[in-house]
């Protein structure tokens, strides 16, 4: 009987760990995402954040832990977290990007901007940069978004509807017709 209880307890802990894990976005580096694209093409969603950015922390807590966002992103994207003022070296499109002005003592405050942030056109935090299946930038979208707000962009890019939108009026019509399904 004790063995049966032990097996049941282990199974219960394992399943609760799997449930907790499914509530997390599968974050990776840009290089990992680009390598995975070669085997299984998917778009990339890159969360460009800084350590000191309040809205970045809210986006992570409120939006990137929402069950609908987690499930949709994990199914349809390779998700990348990138510190816009960090000290990493990133290889992208046959170029090496780094942060030569980085100061370790400022790692949790405003620091020098990473070269990749500038290259991607990031001008505010948080910014989510969307990439196509070949690793080319589709569009950076700046600002904090709730789950239903980010849903619009996630689905716009996954469906490739963005390719048919060339004017602000067309985007406004898309926005007006969009029916959100994610819960906030």
Secondary structure by P-SEA (a helix, b strand, c coil): caaaaaaaaaaaaaaaaaaaaaaccccccaaaaaaaaaabbbbbbbbccccccaaaaaaaccccccaaaaaaaaaccbbbbbccccbbbbbcccbbbbbcccccccccccccccaaaaaaccccccbbbbbcccccccccccccccaaaaaaaaaaaaaccccccccaaaaaaaaaaccccccc
